[in-house]
Amino acid sequence: MNIVESEKQFRKRLAAAENMAVRSRNYRRARERALTALARKHKEEYLDILEQEKAKDEQEGKRWHNSAGSDFNSRLVPTDRATDTDRGDTSDIPQDKGDNE
């Protein structure tokens, strides 16, 4: 294999990795938006499940960070701030570009 063929294969693998990164990022953003919407619509169930997960993590020795003086419930339920809805919009990002954020 010569250098030109090797370079072509490298660029092809790099492009495939970039596309995979974009698809993965877009999936994570969509999943986060869906979780936010569910948490807003079903606030009590969300908080119950979150408390159960926190208790399970604490039993396993994992710690949750909670800012001093802040209420656990009020910090973890997403709000209707404009930044929440704008943050996950990827419609203006070309799908063939890597994650450059």
N, CA and C of each residue as an Amber inpcrd file, in Angstrom:
protein
   303
   0.8560000  -1.1760000   0.0000000   0.0000000   0.0000000   0.0000000
   0.9010000   1.2370000   0.0000000   0.5950000   2.1680000  -0.8770000
   1.4220000   3.3660000  -0.9260000   0.8630000   4.4490000  -0.0020000
   1.5800000   5.5360000   0.0600000   1.2200000   6.6230000   0.9780000
  -0.1120000   7.2550000   0.6090000  -0.4150000   7.3990000  -0.6530000
  -1.6680000   8.0230000  -1.1090000  -2.8580000   7.1630000  -0.6760000
  -2.7760000   5.8530000  -0.8730000  -3.8660000   4.9660000  -0.4550000
  -4.0370000   4.9760000   1.0530000  -2.9220000   5.0020000   1.7550000
  -2.9740000   5.0480000   3.2210000  -3.6450000   6.3370000   3.6980000
  -3.2940000   7.4320000   3.0670000  -3.8960000   8.7300000   3.4110000
  -5.3960000   8.7240000   3.1340000  -5.8140000   8.1390000   2.0260000
  -7.2390000   8.0500000   1.6880000  -7.9870000   7.2200000   2.7240000
  -7.4170000   6.1050000   3.1360000  -8.0570000   5.2570000   4.1460000
  -8.1590000   5.9870000   5.4760000  -7.0980000   6.7100000   5.8190000
  -7.1150000   7.4750000   7.0670000  -8.2240000   8.5200000   7.0460000
  -8.3260000   9.2620000   5.9530000  -9.3680000  10.2980000   5.8440000
 -10.7670000   9.6940000   5.8680000 -10.9250000   8.5180000   5.2640000
 -12.2190000   7.8420000   5.2750000 -12.5930000   7.4190000   6.7030000
 -11.6330000   6.8660000   7.4350000 -11.8970000   6.4760000   8.8270000
 -12.1830000   7.6940000   9.7000000 -11.4540000   8.7820000   9.4620000
 -11.6630000  10.0160000  10.2150000 -13.0640000  10.5730000   9.9630000
 -13.4930000  10.5790000   8.6940000 -14.8350000  11.0710000   8.3590000
 -15.9030000  10.2020000   9.0030000 -15.7040000   8.8890000   9.0190000
 -16.6710000   7.9920000   9.6590000 -16.7470000   8.2610000  11.1540000
 -15.6120000   8.4940000  11.7890000 -15.5900000   8.7860000  13.2290000
 -16.2840000  10.1150000  13.5180000 -16.0660000  11.1120000  12.6760000
 -16.7240000  12.4090000  12.8650000 -18.2380000  12.2670000  12.7400000
 -18.6920000  11.5190000  11.7350000 -20.1300000  11.3210000  11.5620000
 -20.7240000  10.5790000  12.7540000 -20.0160000   9.5950000  13.2730000
 -20.5000000   8.8720000  14.4410000 -20.5990000   9.8000000  15.6540000
 -19.6210000  10.6910000  15.8060000 -19.6430000  11.6430000  16.9110000
 -20.8410000  12.5840000  16.7970000 -21.1430000  13.0270000  15.5890000
 -22.2870000  13.9290000  15.3770000 -23.5900000  13.2100000  15.7010000
 -23.7410000  11.9750000  15.2100000 -24.9660000  11.2140000  15.4890000
 -25.1200000  10.9720000  16.9920000 -24.0350000  10.6440000  17.6480000
 -24.0850000  10.3940000  19.0870000 -24.4500000  11.6600000  19.8510000
 -23.8440000  12.7860000  19.4660000 -24.1450000  14.0620000  20.1160000
 -25.6010000  14.4430000  19.9130000 -26.0970000  14.2880000  18.6950000
 -27.4890000  14.6330000  18.4130000 -28.4470000  13.7470000  19.2040000
 -28.1210000  12.4610000  19.3330000 -28.9490000  11.5540000  20.1180000
 -28.9600000  11.9780000  21.5890000 -27.7910000  12.2990000  22.1350000
 -27.7360000  12.7300000  23.5420000 -28.5520000  13.9920000  23.7650000
 -28.4820000  14.9310000  22.8290000 -29.2520000  16.1730000  22.9600000
 -30.7530000  15.9020000  22.8850000 -31.1580000  15.0570000  21.9550000
 -32.5820000  14.7200000  21.8370000 -33.0650000  13.9960000  23.0910000
 -32.2600000  13.0880000  23.5960000 -32.6190000  12.3650000  24.8250000
 -32.7530000  13.3300000  26.0020000 -31.8580000  14.2960000  26.1040000
 -31.9220000  15.2930000  27.1810000 -33.1770000  16.1550000  27.0510000
 -33.5300000  16.5600000  25.8290000 -34.7550000  17.3480000  25.6390000
 -35.9890000  16.5390000  26.0240000 -36.0010000  15.2500000  25.6650000
 -37.1390000  14.3890000  26.0090000 -37.2450000  14.2290000  27.5250000
 -36.1240000  14.0300000  28.1930000 -36.1340000  13.8990000  29.6510000
 -36.6310000  15.1820000  30.3100000 -36.2140000  16.3160000  29.7850000
 -36.6620000  17.6020000  30.3180000 -38.1730000  17.7510000  30.1640000
 -38.6840000  17.3890000  28.9970000 -40.1320000  17.4900000  28.7620000
 -40.9000000  16.5530000  29.6960000 -40.4130000  15.3330000  29.8660000
 -41.0760000  14.3900000  30.7780000 -41.0310000  14.8850000  32.2200000
 -39.9030000  15.4310000  32.6240000 -39.7680000  15.9280000  33.9960000
 -40.7350000  17.0850000  34.2620000 -40.9570000  17.9140000  33.2630000
 -41.9010000  19.0200000  33.4300000 -43.3410000  18.5240000  33.5050000
 -43.6760000  17.5390000  32.6700000 -45.0520000  17.0390000  32.6220000
 -45.3940000  16.1490000  33.8070000 -44.4100000  15.4440000  34.3310000
 -44.6390000  14.4850000  35.4190000 -43.6750000  14.7690000  36.5650000
 -43.7730000  15.9700000  37.1080000 -42.8170000  16.4520000  38.1000000
 -42.7270000  15.5410000  39.3200000 -43.8550000  15.1470000  39.8910000
 -43.8260000  14.3340000  41.1170000 -43.1940000  12.9640000  40.8740000
 -43.5580000  12.3100000  39.7830000 -42.9760000  10.9940000  39.4750000
 -41.4760000  11.1160000  39.2180000 -41.0900000  12.1680000  38.5240000
 -39.6740000  12.4150000  38.2500000 -38.8970000  12.5660000  39.5560000
 -39.4310000  13.3600000  40.4640000 -38.7400000  13.5730000  41.7370000
 -38.6860000  12.2930000  42.5660000 -39.7570000  11.4970000  42.5400000
 -39.7440000  10.2230000  43.2640000 -38.6510000   9.3060000  42.7340000
 -38.5800000   9.1700000  41.4210000 -37.5660000   8.3060000  40.8190000
 -36.1670000   8.8480000  41.1020000 -36.0180000  10.1540000  41.0330000
 -34.7260000  10.7740000  41.2950000 -34.2820000  10.5190000  42.7370000
 -35.1970000  10.6240000  43.6720000 -34.8760000  10.3370000  45.0810000
 -34.4540000   8.8800000  45.2390000 -35.1360000   7.9560000  44.5470000
 -34.7730000   6.5370000  44.6150000 -33.3710000   6.3060000  44.0570000
 -33.0640000   6.9540000  42.9510000 -31.7250000   6.8190000  42.3580000
 -30.6580000   7.3990000  43.2710000 -30.9670000   8.5160000  43.9100000
 -30.0110000   9.1210000  44.8390000 -29.7420000   8.1740000  46.0000000
 -30.8040000   7.5820000  46.5600000 -30.6420000   6.6520000  47.6780000
 -29.8050000   5.4390000  47.2660000 -30.0590000   4.9240000  46.0510000
 -29.2940000   3.7710000  45.5620000 -27.8170000   4.1380000  45.3990000
 -27.5570000   5.3120000  44.8430000 -26.1690000   5.7470000  44.6740000
 -25.4740000   5.9270000  46.0190000 -26.1840000   6.4830000  46.9820000
 -25.5900000   6.6870000  48.3050000 -25.2780000   5.3540000  48.9770000
 -26.1030000   4.3400000  48.7550000 -25.8220000   3.0110000  49.2970000
 -24.5540000   2.4180000  48.6840000 -24.2830000   2.7780000  47.4370000
 -23.0930000   2.2880000  46.7470000 -21.8760000   3.1700000  47.0100000
 -22.0380000   4.1790000  47.8620000 -20.9230000   5.0500000  48.2120000
 -20.7010000   6.2030000  47.2540000 -21.6150000   6.4260000  46.3310000
 -21.5030000   7.5370000  45.3880000 -22.1510000   8.7600000  46.0160000
 -21.5310000   9.9140000  45.7990000 -22.0550000  11.1550000  46.3800000
 -22.6970000  12.0140000  45.3060000 -23.7350000  12.7310000  45.6980000
 -24.3830000  13.7050000  44.8250000 -23.9940000  15.0860000  45.3270000
 -23.6190000  15.9540000  44.4140000 -23.2750000  17.3240000  44.7860000
 -24.5510000  18.1450000  44.9170000 -24.6560000  18.8700000  46.0030000
 -25.7930000  19.7620000  46.2280000 -25.2390000  21.0590000  46.7810000
 -25.4390000  22.1590000  46.0800000 -24.9260000  23.4430000  46.5280000
 -25.4880000  23.7890000  47.8960000 -24.6750000  24.3780000  48.7180000
 -25.0750000  24.7190000  50.0810000 -26.2880000  25.6390000  50.0670000
 -27.2870000  25.2640000  50.8380000 -28.4630000  26.1040000  50.9920000
 -29.5060000  25.9480000  49.9060000 -29.2630000  25.1270000  48.9060000
 -30.2660000  24.9810000  47.8580000 -31.1320000  23.7690000  48.1320000
 -32.3610000  23.8360000  47.7030000 -33.3070000  22.7470000  47.9170000
 -33.1020000  21.6770000  46.8540000 -33.0220000  20.4300000  47.2430000
 -32.7660000  19.3080000  46.3370000 -33.7790000  19.2790000  45.2030000
 -35.0640000  19.3430000  45.5260000 -36.1140000  19.2330000  44.5090000
 -36.0970000  20.3880000  43.5270000 -35.9340000  21.5930000  44.0130000
 -36.0130000  22.7510000  43.1220000 -34.8270000  22.8150000  42.1690000
 -33.6990000  22.2500000  42.5280000 -32.5230000  22.3080000  41.6670000
 -32.5820000  21.2930000  40.5410000 -33.2740000  20.1800000  40.7440000
 -33.1950000  19.0910000  39.7910000 -34.3440000  19.0300000  38.7930000
 -35.3860000  19.8080000  39.0010000 -36.4850000  19.8390000  38.0440000
 -36.2050000  20.9490000  37.0500000 -36.1640000  20.6200000  35.7540000
 -35.8780000  21.6420000  34.7370000 -36.9050000  22.7650000  34.7670000
 -36.4490000  23.9500000  34.4470000 -37.3300000  25.1170000  34.4250000
 -37.7100000  25.4410000  32.9980000 -38.5330000  26.4480000  32.8370000
 -38.9770000  26.8720000  31.5020000 -38.1370000  28.0270000  30.9750000
 -36.9140000  28.1410000  31.4320000 -36.0520000  29.2230000  30.9540000
 -35.8110000  29.0760000  29.4600000 -35.6210000  30.1910000  28.7900000
 -35.3890000  30.1650000  27.3420000 -34.1460000  29.3690000  26.9930000
 -33.1460000  29.3670000  27.8720000 -31.9140000  28.6460000  27.5720000
 -32.1390000  27.1470000  27.5200000 -33.1270000  26.6330000  28.2360000
 -33.3970000  25.1980000  28.2090000 -33.8500000  24.7320000  26.8400000
 -34.6690000  25.5270000  26.1740000 -35.1720000  25.1030000  24.8710000
 -34.1790000  25.4150000  23.7680000 -33.4010000  26.4910000  23.9050000
 -32.4560000  26.8620000  22.8700000 -31.2040000  25.9880000  22.8810000
 -30.8230000  25.4780000  24.0260000 -29.5550000  24.7820000  24.2040000
 -29.4060000  23.5670000  23.3040000 -30.4580000  22.7970000  23.1150000
 -30.3250000  21.5420000  22.3950000 -30.6130000  21.6050000  20.9140000
 -30.9040000  22.7690000  20.3610000 -31.2650000  22.8470000  18.9530000
 -30.0190000  22.6970000  18.0850000 -30.0020000  21.6440000  17.2650000
 -28.8500000  21.4050000  16.3940000 -29.2200000  21.5190000  14.9270000
 -30.3800000  22.0950000  14.6310000 -30.8490000  22.1330000  13.2430000
 -29.9430000  22.9670000  12.3440000 -29.1980000  23.9250000  12.9160000
 -28.3480000  24.7750000  12.0970000 -26.9260000  24.2350000  11.9560000
 -26.6270000  23.0790000  12.5480000 -25.2920000  22.4970000  12.4690000
 -25.2740000  21.4510000  11.3630000 -24.3710000  21.5840000  10.4090000
 -24.2900000  20.5820000   9.3370000 -24.0050000  19.1980000   9.9120000
 -24.6630000  18.1860000   9.3810000 -24.5310000  16.8290000   9.9160000
 -23.1960000  16.1880000   9.5820000 -22.4280000  16.7490000   8.6710000
 -21.1440000  16.1530000   8.3250000 -19.9790000  16.7900000   9.0670000
 -20.2600000  17.6220000  10.0290000 -19.2080000  18.2690000  10.8070000
 -19.0450000  17.5650000  12.1380000 -17.8300000  17.6100000  12.6680000
 -17.5410000  17.0060000  13.9670000 -18.0550000  17.8610000  15.0920000
 -17.9040000  17.3980000  16.3020000 -18.3620000  18.1100000  17.4860000
 -17.3320000  19.1500000  17.8600000 -17.5560000  20.4020000  17.4340000
 -16.5970000  21.4760000  17.6600000 -17.0240000  22.4320000  18.7480000
 -17.8700000  21.9770000  19.6390000 -18.3600000  22.8820000  20.6810000
 -17.3700000  22.9720000  21.8090000
